């Protein structure tokens, strides 16, 4: 699993929840390093924060991952809606295609909600 988030605390919290469940988590704050980690480690899902260096950093990373791995499940988790006032969702196929993500979650959601989406996308029963 690839986890890309500029907040160390958020990365640590998710990693602490995922590792005991048997996930190999490759985490970084750097989108360039994220592409390298994906290539080296053969990830099966990506969880990406949208905001970092620029407003579109996470979206660009999702695009690049999807271009390289078209079937890779991608979850975007971000406070971008709160920061920019622009609302995003992933309810329709058209929106998911535009986002290059299967799911868009606001960052204020619980870790359990992120885990639920990971399990759903990977078709794992908890």
Secondary structure, DSSP 8 states (H G I E B T S, - for coil): -EEE-S-HHHHHHHHHHHHTTT---EEES-HHHHHHHHHHHT-SEEEE-S-SSSTTHHHHHHHHHHHH-TT-EEEEEESHHHHH-------SHHHHHHHTSSEEEETTS-HHHHHHHHHHHHT---
